[in-house]
């Protein structure tokens, strides 16, 4: 399994984001429960978020992200995906 850092840049529609957030977080909790989502959280300035996933490959991750309620509601203006190779920290086996 590969790890991917995903950056979301949100649209300016904060009211709609607030409305959809419970469904978005439920989607993320389900991904976490399946072992796909390692960590996620918004930028402090609320312009986007960082999410770290484990997935078979980038195509599988993109397919998963299509079902994020934020994406389905057109609240994500841009998605940047980079395969991530942790070398230090708690995610790295000794």
C-alpha positions, 0 to 999 in steps of 0.5 A, a space after each residue: 500500500 502506498 501513502 498519499 498526502 492530499 491537499 484540498 483547497 476549498 471554495 469560498 462557500 463557507 455556508 454550504 461547507 458548514 451544511 455538508 461538513 457532518 456528511 464529509 466527516 462521516 465519510 472520513 470516519 468510514 475511511 478511517 475505520 477501513 484503514 484508508 485514512 491515516 489523518 486529516 484536518 483543515 488548515 487553521 485559516 479554513 481555506 483547505 485541508 490536509 488528508 493522508 491516505 493509504 491506498 493501492 494506487 493513485 487511481 484507487 484514491 481518486 475514485 475514493 475521493 470522488 465520493 467525498 460529500 465535499 467533492 460531490 457538493 463542488 466545495 473543493 476547488 482544487 485537489 493536489 495528490 502526492 505520494 508520500 514516503 515517510 522516513 521518520 516518525 511514528 508511521 515508520 517501522 524501525 
